């Protein structure tokens, strides 16, 4: 059967459920919007029917956003009948070639695809069920130029509370410590977050490993976390920290979306010839 391309109203296109990839209003999206303005949508999106009406986008979320940006009402879409696991795998694969993927995007994308592959591969016999998870991580790793162990490490990040995961995306917490922290319970992660605020620092890999060890021993508590976090890391001894709430009112609106964008603005300000004059015009 040949797929038929249809012009579908944008208002009838709904995001894929639990879509792990962010659609950012950035330069890349604006470049895509300009390309669509000049040449139209060169590759149709892919969607499937929703049981409660409209269509669920499987691929083409950025194209939809770009079309909305330039005021289009419709876009070309291929409507295909897909079961859930097929749709998840296609959705993840269609986004994996993006140039810049956040750790959280990889984490949830890998987990969604791993779960879909495992569900597809279920058998009644014990042998296939036993080996399916290992095979799935190897397949995902090979497709993304990563080892199966690295795939598992990314998936571990899905166990982080949202505040800590955002800090990983913004490079405030390094990847390796984040993986170790992911073994802590949600309550323990909340305590760690409080300790990070108190001591204005993030855990090193060795500190994260020690907390994980104490967790396994069943003795990790706020006192232990504070004792570990008050040990200043070498690269943080001369660190000056400003809380986001303290400076947010001085930051232009377009830079307030994330800590990394706020940091970008402050660095630009510091590198300017007369930063004080810039502040006076905010």
Secondary structure, 3 states (H helix, E strand, C coil): CCCCEEEEEHHHEECCCCCCCCCCCCHHHHHHHHHHHHHCCCCCEEEEECCCCCEEEEECHHHHHHHHHCCCCEEEEEECCCCHHHHHHHHHHHHCCCCCCCHHHHHHHHHHHHHHHHHHCCCCCHHHHHHHHHHHHHHHHHHCCCCHHHHHHHHHHHHCCHHHHHHHHCCCCCHHHHHHHCCCCHHHHHHHHHHHHHHCCCCCHHHHHHHHHHHHCCCCCHHHHHHHHCCCCHHHCCCCCCCHHHHHHHCCHHHCCCHHHHHHHHHHHHHCCCHHHHHHCC
